[in-house]
Amino acid sequence: MFLSLPTLTVLIPLVSLAGLFYSASGCTSTASLCFYSLLLPITIPVYVFFHLWTWMGIKLFRHN
């Protein structure tokens, strides 16, 4: 069973946001180590966005 691309573009950010809120709910003080668990749900979508942005920039540069 494979999911379609439009489904994944909606599902992945929602899962990341849910993971972010779940991780943030357990953090009670800024000195605890659980704030490092907030990096993963944020880092993955940001990396994918900028990777695709860079790829599109290279494609547009090469074809002009």
N, C-alpha and C positions, 0 to 999 in steps of 0.2 A: 504494500500500500504506500504510494507516494503522494505527498501533498503538493498541490499546485503552488506556483510562485506567488500569486496574490494572497493565498492563504498563509504562506510563510511570512510574507512581508507584514502581515497583521499579527500573526501568532508570535513571532520572535520578539518584537518589542513589548508585547503584553506580558510574555513570560519573564522577560528581563525586568520589567517594571514591578511585577509581582515579587520576584526574587529580591529586588532592591527594597521594597517595603517590608518584606519578611525579615530581611537582614537588619534593617533599621529598627524594627520593633524590638529586637533583643538587645540593642545597644542602649545602655542607661547612662554611661559616663564617657567622657571623651578620652579618658585614660585607658579604657579597655581595648583589647586587641581586636574586638569584633568589627571595628571600623574598617579593617583591611578586607573583610568579607563584602563590604560595599563596593569595592573596586571592580570585582569581577562582573556583576550585572551591568555596570556602567561602561566598562572598558570594551567589552565585546561589540555592542552595537556601534560605539564610536569608532572603533577600529574598522569595522565593516564599512561604515559610511565614508570615512576618509580614504579607505582603500579604493572604493568604487569612484569617489570623487577624483582621485589621482589618475585612475585608469581612464576615466572619461576625458580628463584634461590631456593626457597623452594621446588618446585617440583623436581628439579635436585638433591638437597641434600637428600631428602627423598628416592629417587629411586636408589641411589648409595650405 
